[in-house]
Amino acid sequence: MKIGVDIRVLMDKYYSGVSEYAANLLLAIFRQDKRNNYRLFYNSYRNLRDCLDSWNSDQSRVVGTHFPNKIFNYFLQKIFSWPKLDKVLGGVDIFWSPHFNFSALSASASGLKKIITVHDLSFLRYPEFFSARKNFWHRALKVKQSLRAADRIIAVSENTKHDIVELVGIAPEKIRVIYPGNNMRRREVGEAEKKRFFVDRGCRDGHRGLGAITSDSAVVTNEPAPFILYLGTIEPRKNIDGLIEAYNMFRADDEASGGKFKNIKLILAGGDGWRNRRIYSVWKKSSYKADIKFLGYVSQTEKEILYSAAAVFAYPSYYEGFGFPPLEALTYGLPVVCSNVSSLPEVVGEAALTVNPFATAEIADALRTVLNEEKVRAVLIAKGYERARRFSWDKAAGEYLELFQEVYEENKRSISA
C-alpha cells in the first residue's frame, strides 16, 4: 500500500498544536508499520532540506514543490487545481491530510482514497472568536466541501465528531474517533533550573513553596506553589479574560478572609493570537495587575518548568477540539481546573475540577477549593497520573493503521466487484 501524507503542517521551525500532533503520530506510525510505503508531500520556496531529511527512510520519502506558499495555495491549488498532489507523489492508494489545507487531488474515480483529520470546528461553531482574516481563510478553504469529498474522516474527540455531524451534515459512520497521544513526558526539574527561569522572566518568587512529588500516587506538600498557571494562545476562545476576572474574585475574597494567598500569582504563558484587546483591557483594570504575568511564547523546556512549579493549572476555555495543555498538566501532577464543555471532559475525565466557563464565580470557587483542600488536591493528582497514561501515540498510530488498511481493502473489493 502506498500512502501519501500532506506534511505542510511540519514546515515551521517550532512545532505546536497540529504540527506537534502530526510529527508525533508519524513517528509512531513509522515505528509500527514496516510493510507500507509512505510519500510525504511538502511545498516551500525556501530550502528545507535540513529539517526534512530526517523524514526520509527505507519506508518513507519526502517529495516537494518549491513555490511561494501564497501562489501555491491561492492560485495553483484553489483556482487551477494544479498540480494534483497525489500525482506529485508518483501515485498513491490513500492520501491522508492531518489538517485542512488547499489540496488539489485526483478524482475518486481514479481509485484514490482521501482521509482527513479534523481537530476542531471552532471557526464554524464560534466565528466571532476569530479575526476577519482568519474567517476569510476558513471560508476560502471550503471546509464543508472538503469533508464531504473525503472517503473517511478522523475526529480527535467525540465532541469534534458531534460537530462534524451537526455543522456539516456528515453521516456518523463516515467518521472515526481516534484520540491523540500525550505530547508530554514528565521529567524532574531541579530547583536551580526553576530559579534561573523565574528570575530571567521577572517572576522572582514563582518557584518558592513547592510541593515535592515523590511518586505517581504519593505527594508530600508544604504550602502550594504560589502561582496559578494558564498555558495556551492568548485569544478570545480560551476565556482568559474570564480567568483574570475569576482570579480577581478569588484574591478579593481571600483578602476579606485574612489573606492566606496574598502572594499567589497568575501566570499566563503563550503567544499572542487574535482579537485579544479585551483580554489586555481586563488585565490593565485589575486591582491585582502586578501579580498577573504574561510570559509570551514558551519553549518545551520552559513548559516543563512551569508545569513542575505551579500550584494549579487553569484552563476555562469555551471550546476545544481536544485540549492538550490540561493533559500535559496532569502528566506533571498538577491539579487541573478546566471547562465542562466541548471535548475537555473527554480528556480529563474525573481527574479535574470542571466548571462552567461562562460562570466566573464557579471558576473562582474551583481555584479556592484546589488551593485550600489538600485532600482534594491529592485525589486529583493521583487520578491525573492515571488519566494521562491512557493517551498513547502508539495506540493512536495502531488505530490509524487499522483504518488505512480497512479503506484500502474496501477499495480493492469495489474495484474487483
C-alpha positions in Angstrom: 0.0 0.0 0.0 1.3 3.5 -0.9 0.2 6.2 1.5 0.6 9.9 0.7 0.8 12.3 3.6 0.5 16.1 3.5 3.3 17.3 5.8 2.9 21.0 5.0 2.0 21.4 8.7 5.6 20.5 9.5 7.2 23.4 7.7 7.5 25.6 10.8 10.7 25.7 12.7 9.0 25.1 16.0 6.1 22.5 16.3 3.0 23.2 18.3 -0.7 22.2 18.0 -1.4 20.4 14.8 2.3 20.2 13.7 3.2 18.5 17.0 0.3 16.2 16.5 1.3 15.2 13.0 5.0 14.8 13.9 4.4 12.6 16.9 1.8 10.5 15.1 4.0 9.9 12.1 6.9 8.8 14.2 4.7 6.3 16.0 3.3 5.1 12.7 6.8 4.5 11.3 7.8 2.6 14.4 4.9 0.2 13.9 4.5 -0.1 10.1 7.3 -1.9 8.3 5.1 -3.0 5.3 3.7 0.0 3.6 5.4 2.8 1.7 4.9 6.5 2.6 5.3 9.5 0.3 5.3 12.8 2.3 4.3 16.0 0.4 5.6 19.5 1.2 5.8 22.8 -0.5 8.3 25.5 0.3 10.1 28.3 -1.6 12.9 28.0 1.0 15.4 25.2 1.1 14.1 23.0 4.0 16.4 20.0 3.4 17.9 20.2 6.9 14.6 19.9 8.7 13.0 17.4 6.2 15.9 14.9 5.7 15.1 13.3 9.0 11.7 12.1 7.5 13.4 10.1 4.7 13.9 6.4 5.4 13.6 3.0 3.8 9.8 3.2 4.0 9.2 7.0 3.6 10.3 9.6 1.1 9.8 13.3 1.1 8.7 14.8 -2.2 8.0 18.5 -2.7 7.3 21.5 -4.8 9.0 24.9 -4.5 6.5 27.7 -5.0 5.9 30.6 -2.7 3.1 29.4 -0.4 0.5 32.1 -1.3 0.9 31.4 -5.0 0.8 27.7 -4.4 -2.3 27.8 -2.2 -4.5 30.5 -3.6 -3.7 30.3 -7.3 -2.3 26.9 -8.2 -4.3 24.7 -5.7 -7.5 26.7 -5.2 -8.1 28.3 -8.6 -6.3 26.0 -11.1 -6.5 22.7 -9.1 -2.9 22.0 -10.1 -0.7 20.1 -9.5 -2.6 17.1 -8.2 -0.7 16.3 -5.0 -1.1 12.5 -5.4 0.5 12.8 -8.8 3.4 14.8 -7.5 4.0 11.8 -5.1 4.0 9.4 -8.0 0.6 7.9 -7.4 -0.7 6.7 -4.0 -3.6 4.5 -2.8 -4.5 6.7 0.1 -3.9 10.4 0.7 -4.0 11.5 4.3 -4.3 15.2 5.3 -3.6 15.7 9.0 -5.3 19.2 8.8 -7.3 21.4 6.5 -5.3 22.9 3.6 -5.7 23.8 -0.1 -5.3 20.4 -1.7 -5.9 19.5 -5.3 -6.3 15.7 -5.6 -7.3 13.3 -8.4 -11.0 12.4 -8.6 -12.2 9.4 -6.6 -12.9 7.6 -9.8 -9.1 7.3 -10.2 -9.1 4.9 -7.2 -7.5 7.4 -4.8 -9.0 7.4 -1.3 -8.9 10.5 0.8 -8.7 10.7 4.6 -8.7 13.9 6.6 -8.2 14.5 10.3 -10.3 17.2 11.9 -9.1 18.7 15.1 -11.9 21.1 15.7 -14.6 23.2 14.0 -14.4 26.2 16.3 -14.4 28.5 13.3 -17.9 27.2 12.4 -19.2 26.9 16.0 -17.8 30.3 17.2 -16.8 32.5 14.2 -17.0 35.5 16.5 -13.8 34.3 18.3 -11.8 34.8 15.1 -10.4 37.8 13.2 -11.9 38.7 9.8 -8.7 37.5 8.2 -9.0 34.1 9.9 -12.6 33.7 9.0 -11.8 34.6 5.4 -9.1 31.9 5.3 -11.6 29.3 6.7 -14.2 30.2 4.1 -11.6 30.1 1.3 -10.6 26.5 2.4 -14.2 25.3 1.7 -14.0 23.0 4.7 -17.5 21.6 4.3 -16.9 20.7 0.7 -13.5 19.0 1.6 -15.2 17.0 4.4 -18.0 15.8 2.1 -15.4 14.8 -0.6 -13.4 12.7 1.9 -13.8 9.0 2.0 -13.1 8.9 5.7 -12.8 11.5 8.4 -10.8 11.1 11.6 -12.0 13.2 14.6 -9.7 13.7 17.6 -12.7 13.6 20.1 -16.3 12.6 20.3 -17.1 16.3 20.6 -15.4 17.0 17.3 -17.3 14.1 15.7 -20.6 15.5 17.0 -19.8 18.9 15.5 -18.9 17.4 12.1 -22.3 15.6 12.1 -24.2 18.6 13.3 -22.5 21.5 11.4 -21.5 19.8 8.2 -24.2 17.0 7.9 -21.7 14.1 7.6 -23.0 10.6 8.3 -21.6 9.4 11.7 -20.4 6.1 10.1 -18.0 8.0 7.9 -16.2 9.4 11.0 -13.8 7.5 13.2 -12.7 8.9 16.6 -9.0 8.4 17.3 -7.7 10.1 20.4 -4.3 11.7 20.2 -1.4 10.6 22.4 0.2 12.6 25.2 2.8 15.1 24.0 4.4 15.4 27.4 6.8 13.2 29.2 7.4 14.2 32.8 11.0 15.0 33.8 12.3 16.1 37.2 13.1 19.8 37.1 15.8 20.9 39.6 15.4 23.9 41.9 18.3 25.7 40.3 16.7 25.5 36.8 13.4 26.7 38.2 15.0 29.7 39.9 17.0 30.7 36.9 13.9 30.6 34.7 11.7 32.6 37.0 14.4 35.3 37.7 15.0 35.6 33.9 11.3 36.0 33.3 10.8 38.5 36.1 8.9 36.2 38.4 11.4 36.0 41.2 9.1 34.4 43.8 7.5 32.0 41.4 9.5 28.9 42.5 9.0 29.1 46.2 6.9 27.0 48.5 6.8 24.0 46.1 5.3 20.6 47.0 7.6 17.7 46.2 6.1 15.0 44.1 7.7 11.7 45.2 5.7 9.2 43.1 2.7 8.8 40.9 0.4 8.4 43.9 2.2 9.8 46.9 2.5 13.6 47.3 4.4 15.4 50.0 3.4 19.1 50.2 4.5 22.2 52.1 2.2 25.0 51.0 1.1 25.2 47.4 3.4 26.8 44.9 2.5 30.4 44.6 1.1 30.7 41.1 -1.9 29.6 39.1 -0.9 28.6 35.5 -2.6 29.0 32.2 -0.8 27.8 29.0 -2.1 28.4 25.5 -2.7 31.0 22.9 -3.8 34.5 24.1 -7.1 34.6 22.2 -10.9 35.0 23.0 -11.8 31.3 22.7 -9.6 30.5 25.6 -11.6 32.7 28.0 -8.5 34.3 29.5 -10.4 37.4 30.4 -12.8 35.2 32.4 -9.9 33.6 34.1 -8.5 37.0 35.1 -11.8 38.1 36.5 -12.1 34.8 38.4 -8.6 35.4 39.8 -9.6 39.0 40.8 -12.7 37.5 42.6 -10.6 34.8 44.3 -8.0 37.3 45.5 -10.6 39.8 46.8 -12.4 37.0 48.8 -9.1 35.8 50.1 -8.2 39.3 51.4 -11.6 39.6 53.1 -10.9 36.3 54.9 -7.4 37.1 56.1 -5.1 37.0 53.0 -3.8 33.4 53.2 -3.0 33.6 49.4 -1.9 37.2 49.2 1.3 36.2 47.4 -0.2 33.9 44.8 0.3 35.0 41.2 -1.4 34.3 37.9 1.0 33.3 35.1 -0.4 33.3 31.5 2.0 31.6 29.1 1.5 31.5 25.4 1.9 33.5 22.2 -0.5 36.2 21.1 -3.4 35.1 18.9 -6.0 37.5 17.6 -8.8 39.7 18.9 -7.2 39.9 22.4 -7.7 43.6 23.1 -10.4 42.8 25.7 -8.0 40.4 27.5 -5.4 43.0 28.0 -8.0 45.6 28.9 -9.4 43.4 31.7 -5.8 42.8 32.9 -4.9 46.5 33.0 -8.1 47.2 35.0 -7.4 44.5 37.6 -6.6 45.6 41.1 -4.0 42.7 41.1 -2.4 43.7 37.8 1.1 43.5 39.3 0.5 39.8 40.2 -0.6 38.8 36.7 2.3 38.0 34.4 2.1 37.4 30.6 5.1 35.3 29.5 4.5 35.1 25.8 5.6 32.0 23.8 7.4 29.4 25.9 9.5 26.5 24.7 9.1 22.9 25.5 11.7 23.1 28.3 10.0 26.2 29.7 6.7 24.4 29.7 8.2 21.6 31.8 9.5 24.1 34.3 6.1 25.9 34.6 4.2 22.6 34.9 6.6 21.4 37.6 6.3 24.6 39.7 2.7 25.7 39.5 0.1 25.2 42.3 -2.8 24.6 39.9 -3.5 24.6 36.1 -6.5 26.6 35.0 -8.0 26.2 31.5 -11.5 27.6 31.3 -11.7 27.5 27.5 -15.1 27.9 25.8 -14.2 25.4 23.1 -11.5 22.8 22.4 -11.3 20.1 19.8 -9.2 18.1 22.2 -7.1 20.2 24.6 -3.5 19.1 25.1 -2.5 21.5 27.9 -4.7 20.0 30.6 -3.4 16.5 29.7 0.2 17.8 29.9 -0.6 19.4 33.3 -2.0 16.1 34.6 1.3 14.4 33.5 3.1 16.7 35.8 0.9 16.0 38.8 -0.9 19.3 38.6 -4.4 19.7 39.9 -6.5 21.0 37.0 -9.5 23.3 36.8 -11.0 23.3 33.3 -14.2 23.8 31.5 -17.0 21.3 31.5 -17.8 21.9 27.8 -16.7 20.7 24.4 -14.1 17.9 24.5 -12.4 18.8 27.8 -14.5 16.3 29.9 -13.3 13.6 27.5 -9.7 14.5 28.1 -9.7 14.9 31.9 -12.4 12.5 33.0 -12.7 12.6 36.8 -9.1 13.8 37.2 -10.0 17.6 37.3 -12.5 20.0 38.7 -14.7 21.0 35.7 -16.5 24.3 35.7 -19.0 26.3 33.6 -16.6 28.7 31.6 -19.4 31.3 31.5 -19.7 31.4 35.3 -16.8 33.4 36.7 -17.7 32.7 40.3 -17.6 29.0 39.6 -14.1 29.3 38.3 -13.1 31.3 41.4 -14.7 28.7 43.7 -12.8 25.8 42.0 -9.5 27.6 42.3 -10.2 28.2 46.0 -11.1 24.5 46.6 -8.0 23.2 44.9 -5.7 25.6 46.8 -7.3 25.2 50.2 -8.3 21.5 50.4 -5.3 19.2 50.5 -7.4 16.0 50.2 -9.0 17.3 47.0 -5.5 18.1 45.6 -4.2 14.7 46.5 -7.1 12.9 44.8 -6.9 15.0 41.7 -3.2 14.4 41.4 -3.4 10.6 41.8 -6.3 10.4 39.3 -4.4 12.8 36.9 -1.4 10.5 36.6 -3.7 7.6 35.8 -5.7 9.6 33.3 -2.6 10.9 31.5 -1.3 7.3 30.9 -4.4 6.5 28.9 -3.4 8.6 25.9 -0.7 7.0 23.8 0.8 7.8 20.4 1.4 4.1 19.8 -2.3 3.4 20.4 -3.3 6.2 18.1 -0.9 5.0 15.4 -2.3 1.5 15.6 -5.8 2.7 15.1 -4.7 4.9 12.1 -3.0 1.8 10.5 -6.2 -0.2 11.0 -8.2 2.5 9.2 -5.7 2.8 6.4 -5.9 -1.0 5.8 -9.7 -1.0 6.1 -10.1 1.7 3.4 -7.5 0.0 1.2 -9.3 -3.4 1.4 -12.7 -1.8 0.7 -11.3 -0.1 -2.4 -9.8 -3.4 -3.6 -13.2 -5.1 -3.2 -15.0 -2.4 -5.0 -12.6 -2.4 -8.0 -12.8 -6.2 -8.3 -16.6 -6.3 -8.0 
